Amino acid sequence: MSDDPTAFRAETRAWLIANCPPEMRQPVRTEADICWGGRKATFTCDAQKQWLDVMGARGWTVPDWPRAYGGGGLSPAQAKILRQEMAGLGCRNPLQSFGISMLGPALLRYGSEDQKLEHLPRIARGEIRWCQGYSEPNAGSDLASLATRAEDLGDHFLINGQKVWTSYADKADWIFCLVRTDTGAKQAGISFLLFDMQSAGVTTRPILLISGYSPFCETFFDNVKVPKANLVGQLNRGWDVAKYLLGHEREMISGMGSRGGEISLSKIALAALGAEADGRLADPILRARIAQFDLRAEAFRAASERFMDELKEGKAHPAQPSMMKYVGTELNKQRHELAMAAGGSPSLEWESDASRHGAAARAWLRTKANSIEGGTSEIQLNIIAKRILALPGA
């Protein structure tokens, strides 16, 4: 494709129009509309699989990764144009993946060449679904207190312990996991391992949430053997990898504040409450609240674009993902609160087909976890205060 930005944009748009199925230009309505890939992948329709395959083959599931690792090899500017054109056409993300949003960047920075070649192309094509083994029952916000033990037995590690809040562990193929390899240190005794969830000794148990869904799991390791080749980075230096990955996780979570594709709040409110003669929403107070939210969301989208540009150029502040994560999650919670207000009493209905089995209410309840996952809001505010605002400690 052309290196000229104007020509690249035109070529990209033409390619998307020709290759993105009409079904993949509809707003995401339910979890089933999101493609996660993996060995146990299920697809709602042929178009969903077709869209993943064609984008994976082009490397555009990870457009700015090197071609050698399954990416598109695009420059930051070209990747931005691709995102803009996909948004303009309403194209769905072909693949949602913790491998893309979290593990991939960490492997690109810390992984060996063999690890990159083994894992990154399969992530890019959606062939392997990953989960994250970080939090433990006694190590949440104080993650460095983790106790899951990896014993060095020569040619392999033997892992024993437990993780909790492991998103989609029951559906994942592999896990990237923090383990303790030195009990005499805290951060300096942690290592970063990769292993197959089908390994002997790995079990998962879903956790039922207030939303009625179970995306999180408890995960147990009982004498799990992991080859030494699956150690990412240096032994006892996994905390370096973990911190880098957390930045990308917070960037991913912050995206909920600017994510498009859903039906707008105004349309939800108009359908439920009706319009005045001039077409405006009949409820003036709710109308003002939605307008205020839309302005904040647009400002956040602009800030996100600037942050992504700075990140790709290596100019972003290391603590900036915490700021984006905090604001993005607060916006996402507010969006769903307004959607509930706009939907009125019917939005509280929980089980019928008319409400898509309580989709709005369940999604609203799910957003409460946004303030916890990826580091609690309190932790993010502390990071912002110390590292960005340089405020004195208590």
N, C-alpha and C positions, 0 to 999 in steps of 0.2 A: 504494500500500500504506500501511497505517497507520503513523503516527509513534510510536505506543505500542510500546515494546519487546516486551511480552508478546504483543500482537496481531500485531506484525511477525513474531515468531518462529513463531507458529502459521500465519500466512499463507504464510511462506517454506517451512515444512515441507510444507504441503499442496501448494504449487506444485511442489516438488521431487519429491514422491511421484507427482504426476500427470504430470510431464514427464521425469523421468530414467528412461531405459529400464532394464529389469532387467539387461541385459548390462553396463551402465555402473555397476552397483553390485557388481561382482565385483573382487577384488584384481587389481592390475596384475601380470602374470606375466612379460612380456617387453617389449622395446623396442617391438614392434609394437602393444602395448596403449596406448602413449602417443601422443596426437594432437599433432602439431607444426604442422598447417596448411600454408599456403603454396601457391604456384602449382602445385607438383608433388606436392601432398598425396596420400597413399594412405590408405585406411581399411580396417581389418580387417573391418568389418561396417557395415551400414546404420545401426545404432544409434549407432556412434561419430560418424558424420557428423550424424545427427539431434541428438545431444546437443550437439555444437559449434554447430550452427545455432540451436538454441532458446536456448542460453545466450548466444551472440553477439548474437542479436536483442534479448535482454532487457538486454544490457550487463553481464551477470554473469560474463563472462570477466575483466573488470576492473571489479568492482562499485563501487570507490571513485573511479574516474575520472569526470570531468564528462560529462554526457550529450552535450554538444556534440562530444566527441571519441570517442564510441562506448562510453562507460562507463555504469554503472548509476546514477551520481549518489548512491550511498548514503553515509551518514555513517560514520565509523570504527566506531561502535558497531553499526550495521546490518551493515556488511561482516563484522564479527567474528561476529555471529549467523549470517550466511550460511555462513561457514566452519565454524562449530560444527555447524550442521544438516547440511551436506554430509558432514562427518566422521561424524556420528551415523548417517546413512543409508548410509554407505559409498559415496557418490557419487564417481566419479573426477573428477579435474581435467579439464574439457572441453578445455583447450588448454595445452600446455607451450610457452613462447615466450620467447626472449631479448628479443623486442620488448616483452613485458609486464614481465619481471623486471628488465631492464637499460635498454634504450633508452627505453622509454616514460616512466619517471620523469625521465630526463635531458631529454627533449623537453618535458615538461610544465614543467620549470624553465627551460631555456635556449633552447628552440626558438622560432622565429618563429610567428606565428599561422598563416601559410600552411603551414609545415612541420607544425604540429600537425594541421591540418585534412586535409592530404594523407596523413599516415602513421598517425596514431593510430587512426582508425576502422578502417582495414584491418588493423592489428595486432589490434585488439579482436575482429574477425570472423574472424581466422585466415586472412586472404587472402594475407598476405606473411610469409615466414619469413626471419628475420634471423640473421646471424652477426657475430662480433666480431673486428675487425682490430686487435689490440693487440700481443701478443708478436712478437718478431723473433728470428732466430738469435743476434744479439748484444745483445738487449734483452729480458730476461725479468724477473727481479726488479728490475733497474735499468731499468724501462720507459722512463724519460725519456731514455735513450740511443738511442731509436729513430731509424732513419736513412731510412725510407721517405720519399721526397721528393715534395712537391707544388709544382710550378713554376707561378707566376702568369702566365697567358698572356692576360690581359685579361678575356674573358668566361667563361673556364673555367680549371681547374687541370689540369695534366698530371702524372699520378702514375707514379712508377717505384720499385720496391722489392719487398720480400718480407715476408710475415707467416708465422708458424708456430704450431702448436697451435690453428689456427682451427677451433673445434668446428663440425662439420657444414657446412663451407664448400661442399662438393660438393653439398649439398642446399638451400642457402640461396638466396633470391631477391635480397636486398639485404645490404649490409654497413655497419656503422658502424665507422669507421676513424680511427685516429690517424696523422697525417702530419706531416712536418717542413716548415714553411713559412718558417723562419728558421734558418739554420745558425750564426748568431752567438750563439745562446742555447740553453739546454737546455730546461727546462720552458717558458720563455717563448717558445719558437720552435715550439710544437706546436699544430696545429689539428685540429678534429674534423669529419670529412666523412661524408656518406651517399652511397652510389651503388649502382647495379644490378650484380649479379654477372654479368649477361649483357653488360655493357659490353665493347667490343672491347679486348683486351689483358689480360683477367682470366683466369687459369687456376688450377686447383686440383689437388692431388695428395694422396690419402689417405695417412696414416701408419699402418702396421700396428702395433698395440699388443700387449703381452704377453698380453692377454685373447683375442687372435685377431680382435678387431674393429678398425675404423678410424674412430672418431668424429672424430678430429682430422685436420687437413689442413695441408699447406704451401700457401700462396696467393701467387701471383706477379702483379705489376702491371707491364705493359710499355706505356708511353705511353697510359695510361688517361685519357680526358677526362671531367672531372667539372664540371658547371655550378656557377658561383659561388653559385647559390641553394641549393646543398646543404651549404653551410658552416653548422654549428650554433654559435651563439654568435659571439664575436668572433674575428677573425683573430689567430693566435698566442696565443689564450687557451683553446685546447682542453684544456689540462691541468686547468683548473677543471672542465670537463665530465667529463673522464676520471676524476678523483678521486670526483666525485659518483656516477658510474655504478659505479665499483668498489665503493663502499659497498653499492649494491643487489645487485651480483653476489655479494659475500660474504654478504649476507643470504640470497640464493637458495641458495647452496651450504650455508650453515649449516642450512637446512631439512632436509637429508638426515639430520641427527641426530634429528629429531623426526617424520619423515615416517611416516605410517601407511599402511594399505592392504595391506601385505605379510602373508603368513602369519607368525604369531608364532613366535619362537624356540622357545617351549615346545612348540608343535605339531610343529615340525620334529623336535625332539629326541624327543618321545614316539613319533612315527612310526618313527624310526630305532632307538631304544634300548628302547622299551617302558616300562611303568609298574609300580610296586609295587602291592601289594594295595589301598592307600589311594588309588591314582590318581596319586600323585606320580611324577615322573621317576625312573627306576631309578638313574641315575648321580648320587649326592649332590653330588659336586664340581661337575659341570656345572650341576646344578640351582642351586647357590649362585651360580655365576658368572652364570647367566641372571637370577636374582633381583636380583643387584647391578646388572646392566646395566639391567634394567627400572626400577629405582629412579632411576638416573642419567638415563635417557631421560625419565621422567616429570618430574623436576626441570628438565631442559632444556626440555621442552615448556612448563612453567609460565613459565620465564625468557623463552622465545621470545614467549609471549603478552604478557608485560609489556613486552618490548622493542618489539613491534609497536605496542602501545598508545602507548608513549612516542614512537615514531617518527612515528606519525600526528599526534600533538599537537605535534611539533617539540621534544620534550623529551629525546630520546635523545642520549647522548654521541656526537660525531662518530666516535670510534674504536671504539664499541661493536660495529659489524659485524665488526671484526677478532676481537674476543673470541668472538662468536657463531660466526663461521666456523671458528675454531680448534677450539672445543669440539664443534661440530656435526660436523665432518669426522672428528675422533677417535672420536666415538660411532658414526658410520657405518662406519668401518673395524672397530671392535670388534664391531658387529652382524654384519657379514659373516664375521669370524673365528669368532664363536660359532656362526653358521649352519653353517660348514664343520665345526667340531668336533662339532656336534649331528648332522650328516648322516653322520659317519663316513667310512670309506673310499669308499663309493659316491659321495660328493659330489665326489671327485676325478676321476670319470669324465668324459670330455671330448666324446664324439661321438655317443652313442646317443640314440635317442628317449626312452629311459627317464629320462635325465638332462636332457631338453630341450636336448640338444647342449651339455652342460656349463654350463648356465645359472648354477648356484651358483658354480662355480669361476671362471667368466669374470667374474661380478659381483664376486666377492671380489678378483680381480686388478685389476679396474677401479678399486676404491676406493683403490688405492695412489696414483692420480693426485690424489685429493682433497687431499693434503698439498701439492700443487704448484699446481694451477689456482686462479685468482683471487688469487694471491699465496701464496708458500710459507708453511708453518707457521712457519719461522724469522722471516720478515718480519712475520707477524702477532704473534708473541711480542715482537719488538722494538717494534712499535707499541703493544702493550698495556703494555709496561714503561715506555715514554717518555710516552705520552699519557694513560694511565689510572692507572698506579701512580706516575707522576712520579719514576721512578728516575733517578739520575744516569747520564750517558753514560760510556763507557769512556774 
